[in-house]
Amino acid sequence: MKSVAFHTLGCKVNQYETQAMSELFQNKGYNIVSDTEIADIYVINTCTVTNIGDRKSRQFIRRAKKNNPNAIIAVVGCYAQTAPGEVLEVEGVNIVIGTNDRNKIVSLVENCSIDEKINMVDDIMKVKEFEKMSIKDIKEKTRAFLKIQEGCNRYCSYCIIPYARGPIRSRQKSEIIKEIKNLVSNGFKEIVLTGIHVASYGKDLKIENALINLLKEVNEIEGLERIRLSSLEPTIFTEEFSSQLKGLSKVCEHFHLSLQSGCDKTLKRMNRRYTTDEFKTIVNIIRKYYPEVALTTDIIVGFPGESEEDFQQTYDFVKEIGFSDMHIFKYSPREGTPAAKFPDQIDGNIKQIRSEKLTTLADEMRKNYCEKFIGKTKKVLFETVSKDLEGYVEGHTDNYLKVLVKGDITLEGNIEKVYLKKLNDKIIIGEIV
């Protein structure tokens, strides 16, 4: 039996796509092994959001070649899509696929010799249909990611992803519902709906209110306990959308809103389509319907032209909003994006200092948010044995608090009421009630 190993970089969409490709190989009788093992085939699913992603992709290609010089190496994903020639030149690479045609990967690998180099990357801007790939089973039987949408039409000035993923393409609702029902029948309690720009779901199909109507139907699926939404464009949270969302009992009270900057001048240069005042209004609408909501965000520091005053505005704004957590990124110029050519590029040391300041603030805000729930009882979906504390299992509440209780693997996949006793660093310790 031939073996195949996968190595995935980047976002939850990539994780979903890797799982889908893995099942294609399994259906053909292949054995899936760890990416640290010797395999006959290596599939590297790449990320190109930052230059670090590009570098990590190349590093793993070389490691795979070292593991087995006779292996077939296929490179897929965003880095492969935006720089196919560069990827194909890396020693050991046989096949470059990009962000489409990944459902053909098994036949491509089976018909490729060790000396061949195949470039399958095509013009992603011409792709108009959602790529048909699905998943049925995952080893971890708790939370499953499900891709409902592909592509982005926003073209933020710093972002390479629209060039890597192409225009928006939405998955048919019937296919989404069918896949969720399959996952629920396999034991999954929580589904995370993900995509490149989830808020644009259905717009290419000219369907009004497509996302909320999809969520209403998903909410009715028997056996499904939780619906979690991945990163959302803030402007989707109108009064009407928020009020309808609140009526769906299975939707988790955790929303990731990509702010990127708390300075209006910077937001304009980023080509983000809101001001800080508009963002604040959106947050107030959400908290009106979800008073205890977890709001997380992304912030880019060191965007070209970001002055010390601009950064301070961002710092003050995120502190005022009071996010439950933040992901901080140092601006990374991506060739082909407008921002890469902007004047006043920021020194790396300044980016590092600003990143550290916001990371410290993020830690404080996370602690403050967690402390609000000490002494309360919340439902926890248990996922795995804890690596933090021996004899404990861990899981998450619907608002994504990480909770540990004494227990063993038999709790995995269960949803239990837990009394939240104390905060231990970033982890909440609780006991089942």
C-alpha positions in Angstrom: 0.0 0.0 0.0 1.4 3.4 -1.0 1.7 6.1 1.6 1.0 9.8 1.4 1.8 12.6 3.9 0.3 16.1 4.0 1.8 19.2 5.4 -0.6 22.2 5.8 0.3 25.8 6.3 -2.0 28.7 6.8 -5.7 29.1 7.4 -8.7 26.9 8.3 -9.7 26.8 4.6 -6.4 25.1 3.8 -7.0 22.6 6.6 -10.4 21.8 5.1 -8.9 21.4 1.6 -6.1 19.1 3.0 -8.7 16.9 4.6 -10.7 16.7 1.3 -7.5 15.7 -0.6 -6.6 13.2 2.1 -10.0 11.5 1.7 -9.5 11.3 -2.1 -6.3 9.4 -1.5 -7.9 7.2 1.1 -10.7 6.3 -1.2 -8.1 5.0 -3.7 -6.5 2.8 -1.0 -3.6 5.0 0.1 -2.3 5.0 3.6 -2.1 8.5 5.2 1.0 9.0 7.4 2.5 11.8 9.4 4.4 14.4 7.5 7.5 13.5 9.7 7.5 9.9 8.3 8.9 8.5 5.1 6.2 8.6 2.5 5.8 7.7 -1.2 4.0 11.0 -1.8 4.2 14.4 -0.1 1.5 17.0 -0.6 2.4 20.5 0.7 -0.6 22.8 1.0 0.9 26.3 1.0 0.1 29.8 2.4 1.3 33.1 0.9 -0.3 35.6 3.3 3.2 36.6 4.4 6.7 35.9 3.2 7.1 33.7 6.2 4.5 31.3 4.7 6.5 31.2 1.4 9.7 30.4 3.3 8.1 27.7 5.5 6.7 26.1 2.3 10.1 25.9 0.7 11.6 24.5 3.9 9.2 21.7 4.1 9.6 20.8 0.4 13.3 20.3 1.1 12.6 18.3 4.3 10.3 16.0 2.3 12.9 15.5 -0.3 15.4 14.6 2.4 13.0 12.2 4.0 12.5 10.3 0.8 14.6 11.3 -2.3 12.3 9.0 -4.4 9.0 10.5 -3.3 6.6 12.4 -5.6 6.1 15.9 -4.2 3.0 17.9 -5.1 2.7 21.5 -4.0 -0.8 23.1 -3.9 -2.4 26.2 -2.4 -1.9 30.0 -2.5 1.9 30.1 -2.8 1.8 27.6 -5.6 -0.9 29.6 -7.3 0.9 33.0 -7.2 4.5 31.8 -7.9 4.2 28.4 -9.8 7.5 28.9 -11.6 9.4 29.6 -8.4 7.9 26.6 -6.7 8.6 24.3 -9.6 12.2 25.3 -9.5 12.6 24.1 -5.9 14.5 20.8 -6.0 12.2 17.8 -5.6 8.9 19.4 -6.7 7.1 17.3 -9.3 3.6 18.8 -9.5 2.3 22.4 -8.9 -1.5 22.7 -8.7 -2.5 26.0 -7.1 -6.0 26.7 -5.8 -8.1 24.9 -8.3 -8.1 21.4 -9.9 -7.0 19.8 -6.5 -9.7 17.2 -7.0 -7.5 15.8 -9.8 -4.5 15.3 -7.5 -4.7 11.5 -7.2 -4.6 10.9 -10.9 -1.9 13.5 -11.4 0.3 11.9 -8.8 -0.3 8.4 -10.1 0.7 9.4 -13.7 3.8 11.4 -12.7 7.3 10.0 -12.8 10.1 11.1 -10.4 11.8 13.0 -13.2 8.7 14.9 -14.3 7.7 18.5 -13.6 4.1 19.4 -14.1 2.6 22.9 -13.8 -1.2 22.7 -13.5 -1.6 26.3 -12.5 -4.1 28.2 -14.6 -5.5 31.7 -14.6 -7.6 31.7 -11.3 -9.4 34.9 -12.4 -11.2 32.9 -15.1 -12.6 30.3 -12.7 -16.3 30.9 -12.0 -17.5 27.7 -10.2 -16.9 26.4 -6.7 -14.4 23.5 -6.8 -16.2 20.3 -5.9 -14.5 18.8 -2.9 -16.0 17.5 0.3 -15.2 15.7 3.6 -16.9 12.9 5.4 -14.8 12.0 8.3 -12.0 13.5 10.5 -10.0 11.7 13.2 -11.0 14.4 15.8 -14.7 13.8 16.3 -15.7 17.1 17.8 -15.4 20.2 15.6 -15.4 20.1 11.8 -14.5 22.9 9.4 -16.7 23.1 6.3 -15.9 25.4 3.3 -18.9 27.2 1.9 -17.2 29.8 -0.2 -14.1 30.5 -2.3 -12.4 33.7 -3.4 -12.5 37.4 -2.6 -13.5 40.5 -4.6 -12.4 43.1 -2.0 -8.8 43.7 -3.0 -7.4 45.3 0.2 -4.2 47.0 -0.8 -2.0 44.7 1.3 -3.6 41.4 0.5 -2.4 38.8 -2.1 -5.3 36.4 -1.5 -7.7 37.7 -4.2 -4.9 37.1 -6.7 -4.3 33.6 -5.2 -7.9 32.5 -4.8 -9.7 34.4 -7.6 -13.2 35.9 -7.6 -15.9 34.8 -5.2 -17.6 31.4 -5.8 -20.3 30.1 -3.5 -21.1 26.5 -2.8 -24.6 25.3 -3.5 -26.7 25.2 -0.3 -27.9 21.7 -0.9 -24.3 20.4 -1.0 -23.5 22.2 2.2 -26.5 20.8 4.0 -25.7 17.3 2.8 -22.1 17.5 4.0 -23.1 18.8 7.4 -25.6 16.0 7.8 -22.9 13.4 6.9 -20.5 15.0 9.5 -23.2 15.0 12.2 -24.0 11.4 11.5 -20.3 10.6 12.0 -20.4 12.2 15.5 -19.5 15.8 15.0 -21.3 18.3 17.4 -19.9 21.5 16.0 -19.5 22.8 12.5 -17.3 25.8 11.6 -18.4 27.4 8.4 -15.4 28.8 6.7 -14.3 30.4 3.4 -12.0 33.1 2.1 -14.7 35.8 2.4 -17.6 34.2 4.2 -19.7 37.4 4.3 -19.9 37.4 0.5 -21.5 33.9 0.4 -24.2 33.8 -2.3 -23.4 37.1 -4.0 -22.1 35.5 -7.1 -25.3 33.4 -7.3 -27.3 36.7 -7.1 -29.1 35.3 -4.0 -30.2 37.9 -1.4 -29.6 37.2 2.3 -27.9 34.0 1.3 -25.8 33.6 4.4 -28.5 34.1 7.0 -30.9 31.8 5.0 -28.2 29.1 4.9 -27.6 29.5 8.7 -31.4 29.2 9.3 -31.4 25.9 7.5 -28.2 24.6 9.2 -29.7 25.5 12.5 -32.5 23.0 11.9 -30.2 20.0 11.4 -31.0 17.4 14.0 -28.0 16.3 16.1 -25.9 19.4 15.4 -25.2 21.3 18.6 -23.1 24.3 17.5 -22.6 26.5 14.4 -19.4 28.6 14.5 -18.6 31.2 11.9 -15.0 31.9 10.8 -13.7 35.4 10.1 -16.4 37.8 8.9 -16.3 41.2 7.2 -17.6 43.6 10.0 -20.0 45.3 7.7 -22.3 42.2 7.5 -23.5 42.9 11.0 -26.4 45.1 10.3 -29.3 45.5 12.7 -31.3 43.1 10.6 -28.6 40.5 10.2 -27.8 40.5 13.9 -31.4 40.2 15.0 -32.0 37.3 12.7 -28.7 35.6 13.8 -29.7 36.0 17.5 -32.8 33.9 16.7 -30.6 30.9 15.7 -30.0 29.0 19.0 -27.0 27.0 17.7 -24.9 29.9 16.5 -21.9 30.3 18.8 -21.4 33.7 20.6 -18.0 34.2 19.1 -17.3 36.3 16.1 -14.0 37.2 14.5 -14.1 40.6 12.9 -11.0 41.6 10.9 -10.3 45.2 11.9 -6.7 45.4 10.7 -6.2 49.0 12.0 -7.8 51.4 14.5 -6.6 54.5 12.5 -8.9 55.9 9.8 -6.0 57.1 7.7 -4.5 53.7 7.6 -7.8 51.9 7.0 -8.3 54.1 3.9 -4.9 53.3 2.5 -5.6 49.6 3.2 -8.8 49.9 1.2 -10.8 48.6 4.1 -14.5 49.7 3.6 -15.4 51.2 7.0 -14.2 53.8 9.4 -13.5 53.3 13.1 -16.8 55.0 14.0 -18.6 52.6 11.7 -16.8 49.7 13.3 -17.7 50.9 16.8 -21.4 51.0 15.7 -21.1 47.5 14.4 -19.7 46.3 17.7 -22.5 48.0 19.6 -25.1 46.3 17.5 -23.5 42.9 18.1 -23.2 43.5 21.9 -26.9 44.6 21.9 -27.9 41.1 20.9 -25.0 39.2 22.4 -23.9 40.9 25.7 -21.3 38.3 26.6 -20.0 37.8 23.0 -16.4 37.0 22.3 -15.1 39.4 19.7 -11.7 38.6 18.3 -9.8 40.4 15.6 -6.7 40.7 13.4 -4.4 43.8 13.5 -1.6 44.6 11.1 1.2 46.8 12.5 3.8 48.6 10.5 1.6 49.2 7.4 3.4 51.6 5.0 3.1 55.2 6.3 1.9 54.2 9.8 3.2 56.9 12.0 3.7 56.6 15.8 0.5 58.7 16.2 -1.4 56.3 13.8 -0.2 53.3 15.8 -1.3 54.9 19.1 -4.7 55.5 17.6 -4.9 51.8 16.8 -3.7 50.9 20.3 -6.3 53.2 22.0 -9.1 52.0 19.7 -8.7 48.3 20.3 -8.4 48.9 24.0 -11.6 50.9 23.9 -13.4 48.1 22.0 -12.2 45.5 24.4 -11.7 42.5 22.2 -11.5 39.0 23.9 -8.4 38.3 21.8 -6.3 39.7 18.9 -4.0 38.2 16.3 -1.2 40.6 15.6 0.6 40.6 12.2 3.7 42.6 11.2 3.0 44.0 7.7 4.7 41.9 5.0 5.0 43.4 1.5 3.5 41.0 -1.1 4.7 41.4 -4.6 1.8 42.3 -6.9 -0.2 44.2 -4.3 -0.5 48.0 -4.3 0.8 48.4 -0.8 4.1 46.8 -1.7 4.9 49.9 -3.8 3.7 52.4 -1.2 6.3 54.9 0.0 7.3 55.1 3.7 7.8 51.4 4.3 8.3 50.8 8.0 11.5 49.5 9.6 11.4 46.0 10.9 12.5 47.0 14.4 9.6 49.4 14.7 7.2 46.7 13.5 8.5 44.4 16.2 8.1 47.0 19.0 4.5 47.7 17.9 3.7 44.1 17.6 5.0 43.4 21.1 3.0 46.3 22.6 -0.2 45.0 21.0 0.5 41.4 22.0 0.9 42.5 25.6 -2.4 44.4 25.4 -4.0 41.3 23.8 -2.9 39.2 26.7 -4.5 41.7 29.2 -7.8 41.8 27.2 -7.9 38.0 27.0 -7.4 37.7 30.8 -10.1 40.4 31.5 -12.6 38.6 29.2 -11.9 35.2 30.8 -12.3 36.6 34.4 -15.9 37.7 33.6 -16.9 34.1 33.5 -15.3 32.8 36.7 -18.0 31.6 39.0 -20.4 30.9 36.1 -21.6 27.7 34.5 -21.1 27.2 30.8 -21.5 24.3 28.4 -18.1 22.9 27.2 -17.5 20.7 24.1 -14.6 18.4 25.2 -12.0 17.8 22.5 -8.9 16.1 23.7 -6.7 15.1 26.6 -4.9 18.2 27.9 -1.2 18.7 27.3 -1.2 21.5 29.8 -2.2 19.6 32.9 -1.9 15.8 33.5 -5.1 14.1 34.3 -7.3 16.8 32.6 -9.3 17.0 29.4 -9.9 20.3 27.5 -12.6 21.8 25.5 -14.2 25.1 24.5 -17.4 26.9 25.4 -19.5 28.4 22.7 -17.7 31.7 23.2 -14.4 30.0 22.8 -13.1 29.9 26.3 -10.6 27.1 26.8 -11.6 25.1 29.8 -9.9 22.1 31.5 -11.6 19.7 33.9 -10.3 16.5 35.6 -11.2 13.6 33.3 -10.0 11.3 30.6 -10.5 10.5 26.9 -14.0 9.2 27.5 -15.2 12.8 27.7 -14.1 13.5 24.1 -17.0 14.6 22.0 -19.3 15.3 25.0 -21.0 18.6 25.8 -21.2 19.0 29.5 -22.2 21.8 31.9 -19.1 23.0 33.7 -18.6 25.3 36.7 -15.8 27.7 35.9 -13.7 27.8 39.1 -10.5 29.7 38.4 -8.3 31.2 35.8 -4.8 29.6 35.6 -2.7 31.8 33.3 -4.7 31.7 30.0 -6.7 28.5 30.9 -9.9 28.2 32.9 -10.1 25.3 35.3 -13.6 24.0 35.9 -15.6 21.0 37.2 -18.5 19.2 35.6 -21.8 19.9 37.4 
